[in-house]
Amino acid sequence: DHFLWHDSLFESSWAMLRAARFRSVLSNFHSLHSSYYEDFYIPESLLLRSIVYLYICKYDEMEKVLNLFESTYGPIRARIGDFIRANSDAMEYYAEIERAQQIKKSEKTLNFRLPYNVVKSISEEGNVKRSLFYIKRLNDEKSRIDANPGYRSTPAGQYALKVINNRSRNAKLAVGDMTKAHLLNMRVELRDLYEQAGFIRYEMINGKKENLKMKLAGKDLPA
């Protein structure tokens, strides 16, 4: 239940794949792709799973995983592109992150112009997380001032609120810029992964062809 467990599981899957421990890596993928982790943004893991199936000649399973990758991350890629083209204001990007911080998991499909797993992934990036914590500290400070009407009405109190509001706005703009940068990186990453998916699909078709050749030649291994 540690917050780094999911990342550790993915990294160990990479290591097991490189070590040709296919049973172990498939076990990891069953966990990574369970419904418990459906909110995680992990497109690369599906391609890694398809490669494992390629190595063990499970072409039907391989095709299912590639289709799942395309049906899951194709719409995500399109929505990221549409959002970037439609929005240039940093506060629009921050608004999406703010909603992700406020809603409950059961409401994850509500009020989002970006996929929930994308917004969740970005909100957990180090630079974004630190800035969100800073904004929370500013909000806590503002609440303390508002809770003390006597101090709030003084010149010092008014000046303190002005400083907090300015810092909060600047921090939100910074989060918006960070979010846009992460979205641009995700779009590039998904484009590259789609190219890799095309290569993997080619290897799958080639493997199926070689299997058919073996069967026609009577050299296929018994079931």
C-alpha positions in Angstrom: 0.0 0.0 0.0 3.0 2.3 -0.3 2.6 5.1 -2.9 5.7 3.9 -4.8 4.5 0.3 -5.0 2.9 0.7 -8.4 6.1 2.3 -9.9 8.3 -0.4 -8.3 6.1 -3.1 -9.8 6.4 -1.6 -13.3 10.2 -1.2 -13.0 10.6 -4.8 -11.7 8.6 -5.9 -14.8 11.1 -4.2 -17.0 14.0 -6.0 -15.2 12.3 -9.4 -15.4 11.6 -8.9 -19.1 15.3 -8.2 -19.7 16.2 -11.3 -17.7 13.7 -13.4 -19.8 11.7 -14.3 -16.6 8.4 -14.4 -18.6 6.3 -16.1 -16.0 7.2 -13.6 -13.4 6.7 -10.6 -15.6 3.3 -11.8 -16.7 2.4 -12.2 -13.0 3.3 -8.5 -12.5 1.3 -7.4 -15.5 -1.8 -9.2 -14.2 -1.5 -6.9 -11.1 -0.6 -3.8 -13.1 -3.5 -4.2 -15.4 -6.1 -5.1 -12.8 -9.1 -2.9 -12.1 -7.5 -1.7 -8.9 -5.0 0.3 -11.0 -7.4 1.4 -13.8 -6.8 5.1 -12.9 -3.0 4.8 -13.6 -1.5 6.2 -16.8 0.8 3.4 -17.9 0.6 3.0 -21.7 4.1 1.5 -22.0 3.2 -1.5 -19.8 0.7 -2.7 -22.3 3.3 -2.8 -25.1 5.7 -4.6 -22.8 3.0 -7.2 -22.1 2.5 -7.7 -25.8 6.3 -8.2 -26.3 6.2 -10.9 -23.6 3.4 -12.7 -25.5 5.5 -12.3 -28.7 8.4 -14.1 -27.1 6.3 -17.0 -25.9 4.3 -17.1 -29.2 0.9 -16.3 -27.7 -0.2 -14.3 -30.7 -3.9 -14.2 -29.9 -3.2 -12.8 -26.4 -0.8 -10.4 -28.0 -3.4 -9.1 -30.4 -5.9 -8.6 -27.5 -3.3 -6.5 -25.6 -2.4 -4.4 -28.7 -6.1 -3.7 -29.3 -6.6 -2.8 -25.7 -3.7 -0.3 -26.0 -5.2 1.3 -29.1 -8.7 1.5 -27.7 -7.6 2.9 -24.4 -4.8 5.3 -25.3 -6.1 6.3 -28.8 -9.0 8.4 -27.3 -6.6 9.7 -24.6 -4.1 10.9 -27.2 -7.0 12.6 -29.2 -8.4 14.4 -26.1 -4.9 15.7 -25.0 -4.4 17.1 -28.5 -7.8 18.7 -28.6 -7.3 20.3 -25.1 -3.9 21.7 -26.0 -5.2 23.2 -29.3 -8.3 24.7 -27.5 -6.5 26.2 -24.5 -3.6 28.6 -24.2 -4.4 30.2 -20.7 -2.4 28.6 -17.9 -5.4 28.9 -15.5 -7.4 26.5 -17.7 -4.7 23.9 -17.2 -4.6 24.6 -13.5 -8.4 24.2 -13.3 -8.2 20.6 -14.4 -5.6 19.8 -11.8 -7.6 21.5 -9.1 -10.7 19.5 -10.0 -8.6 16.3 -9.7 -7.6 17.3 -6.2 -11.2 18.0 -5.1 -13.3 15.2 -6.5 -13.8 11.7 -5.1 -12.8 8.6 -7.1 -16.5 7.8 -7.7 -16.8 11.1 -9.5 -13.8 10.8 -11.7 -15.7 11.0 -14.9 -17.4 14.3 -14.0 -16.3 17.8 -15.1 -13.2 16.7 -16.9 -12.0 17.8 -20.3 -9.0 15.6 -19.9 -9.0 11.9 -19.0 -8.9 11.4 -15.3 -5.8 9.1 -15.4 -3.9 11.8 -17.3 -4.8 14.5 -14.8 -4.0 12.2 -11.9 -0.6 11.3 -13.3 0.3 14.9 -13.8 -0.9 16.0 -10.4 1.6 13.4 -8.9 4.6 14.7 -10.8 7.2 16.1 -8.4 7.2 19.7 -9.6 3.4 19.9 -9.7 3.0 18.2 -6.4 5.4 20.6 -4.7 3.6 23.6 -6.1 0.2 22.3 -5.1 1.5 21.8 -1.5 2.7 25.5 -1.6 -0.7 26.6 -2.7 -2.3 24.6 0.1 0.0 26.3 2.6 -1.0 29.7 1.2 -4.7 28.8 1.5 -4.2 27.7 5.1 -2.5 31.0 5.9 -5.4 32.9 4.3 -7.9 30.9 6.3 -6.1 31.8 9.5 -6.3 35.5 8.6 -10.0 35.3 7.7 -10.6 33.6 11.0 -9.3 36.6 12.9 -11.5 39.6 11.8 -9.7 42.0 14.1 -6.4 41.4 12.4 -7.9 41.1 8.9 -9.3 44.6 9.0 -6.0 46.2 9.9 -3.6 47.5 7.3 -1.2 44.7 8.1 -3.9 42.1 7.6 -5.0 43.7 4.3 -1.4 43.7 3.0 -0.9 40.1 4.1 -4.0 39.1 2.1 -2.8 40.9 -0.9 0.6 39.2 -0.8 -1.0 35.8 -0.3 -3.4 36.3 -3.2 -0.6 37.4 -5.5 1.6 34.5 -4.6 -1.3 32.1 -4.9 -2.2 33.3 -8.4 1.5 33.1 -9.5 1.7 29.6 -8.2 -1.4 28.5 -10.0 -0.1 30.0 -13.2 3.1 28.0 -12.7 1.2 24.8 -12.1 -0.8 25.5 -15.3 2.4 25.9 -17.3 3.9 22.7 -15.8 0.7 20.9 -16.7 0.8 22.0 -20.3 4.5 21.0 -20.5 3.6 17.5 -19.1 0.7 17.2 -21.6 3.0 18.1 -24.5 5.4 15.4 -23.3 2.6 12.9 -23.0 1.4 13.6 -26.6 4.9 13.0 -27.9 5.3 9.9 -25.8 2.0 8.5 -27.1 3.0 9.2 -30.7 6.2 7.3 -30.2 4.5 4.4 -28.5 2.0 4.2 -31.3 4.9 3.8 -33.7 6.3 1.0 -31.5 2.8 -0.6 -31.4 2.9 -0.7 -35.2 6.3 -2.5 -35.2 5.1 -4.9 -32.6 2.0 -5.7 -34.6 4.2 -6.3 -37.7 6.2 -8.9 -35.6 3.0 -10.5 -34.5 1.7 -10.9 -38.1 5.2 -12.2 -39.2 5.1 -14.7 -36.3 1.7 -15.9 -37.3 2.9 -16.3 -40.9 5.9 -18.4 -39.8 3.6 -20.6 -37.7 1.3 -21.2 -40.7 4.4 -22.1 -42.8 5.5 -24.7 -40.2 2.0 -26.2 -40.0 1.7 -26.5 -43.8 5.2 -28.1 -43.9 4.1 -30.5 -41.2 6.9 -29.3 -38.8 4.7 -27.7 -36.2 5.2 -28.7 -32.6 2.4 -30.8 -31.0 0.0 -29.0 -28.7 
